[in-house]
Amino acid sequence: MRRRALLSVGLSLATAGCFGFGSGCGRSATLELTAVNDADVADAESDAPDSLSPPERDALDAARRGESPTMWSVGDPFSGVEYVVVDGTYYAVDTPAESMVERPGYALSLDTDGTTPDGSRRSVAFDDLPAVDRTALFAALGYPGSREMARYERARSIGMGGTLAYPTDDAQSRSELVPEPSHDVLRIAGRDFRMEVGDPRQVTVEQFRIGLRDVAATPDAFATLVYEREGVDLDDRPLSAEQRDIVETAIDAGHDECAPYSDAFVDLQGELGGVGGDGFDYANYRDEWYAVELFEAAA
């Protein structure tokens, strides 16, 4: 779900002007309800293998073969990925951390500025690095998938960084990046990045066990699971007439209020999970499911 435009819920604070209330409105909130079908929800809430990074795809393939793959990392593999869909079957992704070790970590900086070729620069393509370095780079950069890699090619200027770390002395001994880099320029997805590696500091490297659980065999069945976990049935809630008016306005055109909000709107926010990012993603009203967007803006 991390690599697509999400159908999301949450009350997020923005620093934009209020929605049509004029300068007298210091804070406003908007509720929008967008009708969805099961196919929409199944697509929004699952990730396809080709959207994942190569190390994640390799672990996914191994898990589907019945193996028990592990990944070591300074970050979380499959971050934001709860479900994947492969050949029409939906799986829940489990990534329990099994062990950890303290290792030297090296601050990594990559920048497209200052990469004009000259005779003194030592350059290397990502695919030509040792496997331990490719693995460490994916972990350092947050496991970029195909969409992120495509942005590297299109963006005019890119700067990014992370922490390079290796789980054992043996793995680090095979590195061309630490402790002293053998290269100054790294080519990723056709773009040259000026590379800087800092002094070491102690960091925690964790080993994650990657597992898959079958959860649904069709989009309809998967959507039902999502509704049960991330949806609220407003038909089961004792909504007042004023709250029903708010819901129906939110369906038709969006409902806006300037603070202080009406009691009906405040109570309805509570029915939808409250203020913050932990509310319900979907709401059922009169036997129709809707994606929920609830957000706030401050002048």
LINDA-V221711 format. One record per helix or strand of 3 or more residues. SS is the DSSP state (h for helix, s for strand). FROM is the first residue (numbers start at 1). TO is the last residue. If there is no record, write none. Layout:
BEGIN
ss/from/to
SS/FROM/TO
SS/FROM/TO
END
This chain:
BEGIN
ss/from/to
s/27/35
h/38/44
h/49/51
h/54/64
s/70/73
s/83/86
s/89/111
s/123/125
h/126/128
h/131/140
h/146/154
s/159/165
h/169/173
s/185/188
s/191/216
h/219/230
s/231/233
h/234/236
h/241/252
s/255/258
h/263/271
s/282/285
s/288/298
END
